[in-house]
Amino acid sequence: LVDAWIWTIDAKRGLFASDVRYYGPAAKLRPQLSPGEPEDPPDSDPVDQIVAHKLWLGFLIDRFEVVRHNSMEQLLLFGRLLQRSTNLDWCFTHHPAAAGTFFTLMLLGMKFCSCQRQGNTHKLIRGLQLLEDRIYRTSLGWFSRQPEWYDVNIPNFGQSEAQSVSIFAQFLSNERSDFRESGSKGRAHENGNLTDEIDQYHPVWGEMEKYSVGKEKRKQLLLILCQHESDRLDVWAQPISPKDRDSPYSRLKVSSSKWTEHAKTAFSVDPRIAISLASRFPTNIAVKSEVTQLVQAHLVDLRTIVEALPYFVTPKTVEENSALLQQLLHWDACSITQALVLLTPAYKGHPRVMAYVLRDLESYP
């Protein structure tokens, strides 16, 4: 079964169909919204394959609960499956109908790490710590795209998706990751000053100053994003449900400084996550302001991220004839809808903006 699972990763099937660019109503639009050659619709419904992975995961989680205490051989196979699934190169589909399946896999990974941490696995502590970090990074990677909607003609599918994300968020909230306290610190001398090594450079997160502080920040960011995704999917599935939707999180007061910190954390992991954070909380001035500053300070590194365009091409930068607009010469093509926005009177027909729009429209077949 593990070999078959890994085959679906290599073959890019179902949950791992990372090469599918368009799905749902957007895939049927002509002309399409994004630049490049039009793509034919897939031969089979990708949702069917995603549901197959969802059923498969249900069996794997049940099996894990059976073998977690008495079968090291099968636990090693689970470890192999999770290591392969959380490769640092993104291998998952961003299909909006895959959210529940994706976070069910991440839940299996977190349960595996929790189980191994409680066992007598001192020699494996470094590997488990890295696996947990890969699960965190992969989970955050789901939020590197703008939130989308998708209708599926499967009874209660929407509620199931929201519940799967919520269960992952609850597990994450209750989980105490004590690798540092129980493992790394006590054996630093055995591993060549392991704590210092991780604090300087991490194979998952790269350059960092304080591992434990950074991990807590990433955990809180992931919790906020998962709670928002769960609430969003729940409202989409049951828009007129009479039940009280106010979760403990939605009543939580988060200060502006905390939102600013979340934006910085998201940007340090992947600038796309910070941009997605701003789109998920469009009325949050602190997030939008911080993301704008971060984007404008790192424009040269963001030329391939078209979603960053509205954060430096604004009526204000056009009015000031800002030097930031010089980056449009190197910027990737945006969507047709975004190009049409740049043709509105607010942008005053600025030569650099108009040149970008014309180049952008020429990229469409």
C-alpha positions in Angstrom: 0.0 0.0 0.0 2.8 2.4 0.8 4.4 1.6 -2.6 1.1 2.3 -4.3 0.7 5.6 -2.4 4.2 6.7 -3.5 3.2 5.7 -7.1 0.3 8.2 -7.0 2.9 10.9 -6.0 5.2 10.1 -8.9 2.3 9.8 -11.3 0.7 13.0 -10.0 -2.7 11.5 -9.4 -5.5 12.6 -7.1 -4.3 14.6 -4.1 -0.9 14.9 -5.8 -2.0 16.3 -9.2 0.2 19.3 -8.8 0.4 20.0 -12.6 -3.3 20.8 -13.0 -3.6 24.6 -13.3 -7.3 25.1 -13.9 -10.4 23.5 -12.4 -14.1 24.2 -11.9 -15.8 27.1 -13.6 -12.5 28.9 -14.3 -11.3 26.0 -16.4 -14.3 26.4 -18.8 -13.8 30.1 -19.4 -12.8 31.2 -22.9 -10.7 33.2 -23.1 -9.1 31.9 -20.0 -8.2 34.2 -17.1 -4.5 33.3 -16.9 -1.8 33.8 -19.6 -0.3 31.0 -21.6 -1.7 28.3 -23.9 -5.2 27.1 -23.1 -5.4 23.7 -21.4 -7.9 21.0 -22.3 -10.1 19.8 -19.5 -8.8 16.6 -17.7 -9.9 13.3 -19.1 -11.5 12.3 -15.7 -13.0 14.3 -12.9 -10.1 15.1 -10.5 -12.5 15.1 -7.6 -13.1 11.3 -8.0 -9.4 10.7 -7.5 -9.2 13.1 -4.6 -12.1 11.2 -2.9 -10.3 8.0 -3.5 -7.3 9.4 -1.6 -9.7 10.5 1.1 -11.0 6.9 1.6 -7.5 5.6 1.5 -6.5 7.9 4.3 -9.4 6.8 6.4 -8.0 3.2 6.2 -4.4 4.4 6.9 -5.5 6.4 10.0 -7.4 3.4 11.3 -4.4 1.1 10.7 -2.1 3.5 12.4 -4.2 3.5 15.6 -3.9 -0.4 15.5 -0.2 -0.7 15.0 1.2 2.4 16.8 2.0 0.5 20.0 3.2 -2.8 18.8 4.6 -2.8 15.2 7.8 -0.9 14.6 8.0 -2.4 11.1 4.7 -0.9 10.0 5.5 2.4 11.8 8.6 2.7 9.7 6.5 2.2 6.6 4.2 5.0 7.8 7.4 7.2 8.2 8.4 6.4 4.7 5.0 7.4 3.4 5.0 10.7 5.3 8.6 11.6 4.3 7.8 11.1 0.7 4.5 13.0 0.9 6.0 16.1 2.6 8.8 16.6 0.2 10.1 20.2 0.3 9.2 20.6 -3.4 5.4 21.1 -3.4 3.7 18.0 -4.8 0.0 18.5 -3.9 -2.9 19.7 -6.0 -4.4 23.1 -5.1 -7.8 21.9 -6.1 -10.3 23.6 -3.6 -12.1 20.2 -3.2 -8.9 18.7 -1.8 -8.7 20.7 1.5 -10.2 18.1 3.7 -8.1 15.2 2.2 -4.9 17.3 2.4 -5.4 18.2 6.1 -6.4 14.6 6.9 -2.9 13.5 5.6 -1.3 16.3 7.7 -3.2 15.0 10.7 -1.8 11.5 10.2 1.6 13.0 10.1 1.1 14.9 13.3 -0.2 11.8 15.0 2.8 9.8 13.8 5.2 12.4 15.3 3.3 12.6 18.5 3.3 8.8 18.9 7.0 8.5 18.1 7.9 11.3 20.5 6.1 9.5 23.3 7.9 6.2 22.6 11.5 5.2 23.3 12.9 6.7 20.1 15.8 8.8 21.3 18.0 7.9 18.4 15.3 9.0 15.9 14.6 12.4 17.6 16.4 14.5 15.0 14.6 12.8 12.1 11.2 13.2 13.8 11.9 16.8 14.5 12.7 17.4 10.8 9.6 15.4 9.7 7.4 17.6 12.0 8.9 20.7 10.5 8.2 19.4 7.0 4.6 18.8 8.0 4.3 22.4 9.3 5.9 23.8 6.1 3.7 21.6 3.8 0.5 22.6 5.8 1.4 26.3 5.5 2.0 25.7 1.8 -1.7 25.0 1.3 -2.3 28.7 2.0 0.1 30.0 -0.6 -2.9 30.3 -3.1 -5.9 32.5 -2.9 -9.0 31.0 -1.3 -11.4 29.4 -3.8 -14.8 27.7 -3.9 -15.9 24.5 -5.5 -19.3 22.7 -5.8 -19.3 18.9 -5.5 -22.4 16.9 -6.0 -21.7 14.6 -3.1 -24.0 14.8 -0.1 -22.4 16.4 3.0 -19.1 16.8 1.2 -18.7 20.4 2.2 -19.4 19.8 5.9 -16.9 16.9 5.8 -14.2 19.2 4.3 -14.7 21.8 7.0 -14.7 19.2 9.8 -11.4 17.7 8.5 -9.7 21.0 8.6 -11.2 21.8 12.1 -10.0 18.4 13.5 -6.5 19.1 12.3 -6.6 22.6 13.9 -7.8 21.1 17.2 -5.1 18.5 17.2 -2.5 21.2 16.5 -3.8 23.4 19.2 -3.7 20.7 21.8 -0.3 19.3 20.8 2.8 20.2 22.7 5.9 19.8 20.6 8.7 19.1 23.2 11.4 17.8 21.0 13.7 20.5 22.2 13.1 19.9 25.9 13.0 16.1 25.9 15.4 15.4 23.1 17.8 17.9 21.6 18.9 19.8 24.7 19.7 16.7 26.7 21.8 15.2 23.9 23.4 18.3 22.4 26.9 17.1 23.4 26.2 13.8 21.5 25.3 15.5 18.3 28.0 18.2 18.0 26.0 21.0 19.7 22.8 20.2 17.9 20.8 23.2 19.2 23.3 25.7 18.0 23.5 24.1 14.6 19.7 24.2 14.2 19.4 27.8 15.4 21.9 28.9 12.7 20.6 27.0 9.7 17.6 24.7 9.4 17.2 22.3 6.5 13.5 23.1 6.3 13.3 26.7 7.3 16.8 28.0 6.2 18.5 30.8 8.1 17.0 31.4 11.5 17.9 32.9 14.9 15.9 31.1 17.5 14.3 27.8 16.5 11.8 27.4 19.4 10.5 31.0 19.1 10.1 30.7 15.3 8.3 27.4 15.6 5.7 28.8 18.0 5.1 31.7 15.6 4.6 29.4 12.7 2.2 27.2 14.8 0.1 30.2 15.7 0.0 31.4 12.1 -1.0 27.9 10.9 -3.8 27.8 13.6 -5.2 31.1 12.4 -5.2 30.0 8.8 -6.8 26.6 9.5 -9.5 28.1 11.7 -10.3 30.6 9.0 -10.4 27.9 6.3 -12.6 25.7 8.4 -15.1 28.5 9.1 -15.0 29.5 5.4 -15.8 26.0 4.2 -18.5 25.5 6.8 -20.3 28.7 5.8 -20.0 27.6 2.1 -21.5 24.2 2.9 -24.3 25.5 5.2 -24.9 29.2 4.3 -28.2 29.4 6.1 -27.6 27.0 9.0 -29.3 28.2 12.2 -26.6 27.0 14.5 -24.2 29.4 16.2 -21.1 29.8 14.1 -19.1 31.7 16.6 -16.1 29.5 17.4 -13.8 30.4 20.3 -11.3 31.5 17.8 -13.6 34.0 16.0 -14.3 35.7 19.3 -10.6 35.9 20.1 -9.1 39.4 20.0 -5.8 39.7 18.2 -3.9 42.9 18.5 -2.5 44.8 15.5 1.0 44.0 16.6 0.2 40.3 16.6 -1.3 40.5 13.1 1.9 42.3 12.0 4.0 39.5 13.4 1.8 36.9 11.7 2.4 38.7 8.3 6.1 38.7 8.9 6.1 35.1 9.8 4.1 34.2 6.7 6.4 36.2 4.5 9.5 34.5 5.9 8.1 31.1 5.0 6.7 32.0 1.6 5.7 35.5 0.3 2.6 33.9 -1.3 1.3 32.9 2.2 1.6 36.5 3.4 -0.3 37.7 0.3 -2.9 35.0 0.8 -3.2 36.1 4.5 -4.1 39.6 3.4 -6.7 38.3 1.0 -8.3 36.1 3.7 -8.6 39.1 6.0 -9.2 42.0 3.6 -10.4 44.4 6.2 -7.4 43.9 8.5 -5.4 47.1 8.0 -2.4 45.9 10.0 -1.9 42.8 7.8 -2.4 44.8 4.5 0.0 47.5 5.6 2.7 45.1 6.7 2.4 42.9 3.5 2.6 46.1 1.4 5.9 47.1 3.1 7.4 43.6 2.8 6.5 43.3 -0.9 7.9 46.7 -1.8 11.1 46.0 0.1 11.6 42.7 -1.7 10.3 43.4 -5.2 13.3 42.0 -7.1 12.7 38.6 -5.4 9.0 38.5 -6.2 8.9 39.0 -10.0 7.3 35.7 -10.6 4.5 36.2 -8.0 1.9 38.0 -9.9 -0.4 38.2 -6.9 2.0 40.8 -5.4 1.2 43.3 -8.3 -1.5 45.3 -6.4 0.9 45.9 -3.5 3.2 48.2 -5.5 1.2 49.2 -8.6 -1.4 51.5 -6.9 -3.0 54.9 -7.7 -0.6 56.4 -5.1 2.6 55.0 -6.7 1.3 56.1 -10.1 0.6 59.6 -8.8 4.1 59.8 -7.4 5.7 58.2 -10.5 7.4 55.9 -8.0 10.6 54.1 -9.0 8.9 50.9 -7.9 7.0 50.9 -11.2 10.3 50.2 -13.0 9.9 46.6 -11.8 7.0 46.2 -14.2 9.5 45.7 -17.0 10.5 42.3 -15.4 7.1 41.3 -13.9 5.3 38.1 -14.9 2.0 38.4 -16.8 -1.1 38.8 -14.7 -4.7 37.7 -15.3 -7.0 39.5 -17.8 -9.1 40.8 -15.0 -6.2 42.4 -13.2 -4.9 43.9 -16.5 -8.4 45.5 -17.0 -8.2 47.0 -13.6 -4.9 48.8 -14.6 -6.8 50.4 -17.5 -9.2 52.3 -15.2 -8.8 56.1 -14.7 -7.2 55.6 -11.3 -4.0 54.6 -13.0 -4.0 57.7 -15.3 -2.6 55.8 -18.3 0.9 55.8 -16.8 3.3 54.8 -19.6 5.0 52.0 -17.6 1.7 50.6 -16.5 0.2 50.8 -20.0 3.3 49.1 -21.5 2.9 46.3 -18.9 -0.8 45.9 -19.8 -0.1 45.6 -23.5 2.7 43.1 -23.0 0.4 41.2 -20.7 -2.5 41.0 -23.2 -0.2 39.9 -25.9 0.7 36.8 -23.8 -2.9 35.5 -24.3 -3.5 33.3 -27.3 
